Amino acid sequence: MKYLILIPDGMADYPVEDLGNLTPMQKANKPAMDYLASKSLVGTVSNVPEGMVPESDTANMAILSFDPKIYSKGRSPLEAVSMGIDMKSDETAYRCNVVTLTEDQDKYEDRIILDHSADEISTEEADQLIKALEKELGNEMRKFYTGVSYRHCLIWKNSDDKYNFMRPHDILGKRIGEYLPRIEDGGAEFLELMKKSYDILKDHPVNKARKARGLKPANSAWLWSPGKKPQLPSFKEKWGMNAAVISAVDLIKGIGLCAQMNSIDVEGATGNVHTNYDGKAQAAIDAFKNGAELVYVHVEGPDECGHRAEIENKVKSIELIDQKILAPVYKYLCESGEDFKIMVLPDHPTPICRRTHTMDPVPFFIYSSNSSLEGCDTFNEFTAKDMGYYVENGYTLMELLTKN
C-alpha cells in the first residue's frame, strides 16, 4: 500500500464577495480533487487543539499523528533543524521575519506593519540583510541564520523560550506599538534588538534597490515563536513505513527531519504561488519509485495568498496544485499496479478577509484505490461539512488513513 498526503496550506477560506460569495475552493477548477472526493470518505477535521495557536507547526504535526499538546515546542526550533543548526540545550530559537514597516514616523512604536513578508523578498536579497544583522547584532550569545525568503532564524543562549510575541501576520495594517515586546514583561532585550534592526536595515543597499524597483523594503526584523530543541518519535518506528516529506518551507522540513523522515528538496520550490509544481509532483513520484511508502507533499501557495489577500492568486494556486501535483501523482499511482490511498486537506484555514489563520475545522477526503464510497461531487468547505463526518483531533487522522 502506498500513501499520498497532499497539504494545500491554508486552502480553506470564507466566502469572498469578489468571487460571487464563493470560497476560493468553490471557485477553483479542480477536477482531480472533485473526482477523488466523489469516491472518498469526506469530512472535516480540527488539526489545532483548543487553547493552542492555529499555526502550521501545530497543524502539520497533528496530521502526521503527533499530538501537538505533547510535542509542540514552537515553529522556530523545527525551522532551525531544517536549516542544519545543531541547537544546544541552553539555546532558544526565534523566528526572525524581515518585515516592511512604514518609514514616515519618528518613533519606531508609531510605525505601521505593511507586509510580514516584505513583498516575499528573495532569499538572495534577504541573505544580505541577515548578514548585516549578524555583523551588527550578533555576538557569542546570539546568532542570525538565513532561511528562505522572509523566514529566518535567531539562536539565543540563555534566553526566554516562553515569551509571548505577537505574530506579524496577525497585525497587518496596524500600529506596532501595542504589539511590541514589553519591557515590564521581560521583553526589553527583544525590543531593543528589533529597534536596532530597523536602523541597520532601513538604508541598506538591498532596500534602496528594492524601493527603486517599486518593491517594499525589508526594513525591520520581527521576532516571534520561540522554542527549545524539539524531539519527535520516529515516524517509521511508529507506523512501520518509509516516509518522505516534500516542502519549500523550513518548518515542514524540520518536522519531517525530527520524525526521521526523508526530506526532499525541489529546485525552484519557493513557498509562494510561483513555485515548481511540476518538480514537486515528480519528486513525489520519484520518492515512491525509490521505496517510500508514504509521501507528504506540502504546498505553501494558498496560505501566502491568504495572508496577502490575493484573491485571484489563491484560486490559481489551488488549480495549479490540482492540475500539476495531484493529477499526475494520482495517474502514476494508478499505473503502478499497487493499492494506494490519497488524503487531501489544508492544515488550517487562512481566510482572505482575516489575512491570518483561524481555528475552523478544515475539509478532508481519504480516497482508497480498492474501495469506492459515496462522497461529494465537489470538494469544498461546505460540502465536506454537510457530509456530517467530523474528526475532533487531527492527530488521529493517520490511524483513519491507514486502517483497512
Order of alpha helices (4+ residues) and beta strands (2+ residues): beta-alpha-alpha-beta-alpha-alpha-alpha-beta-beta-alpha-beta-beta-alpha-alpha-beta-alpha-beta-alpha-beta-alpha-beta-alpha-alpha-alpha-beta-beta-alpha-beta-alpha
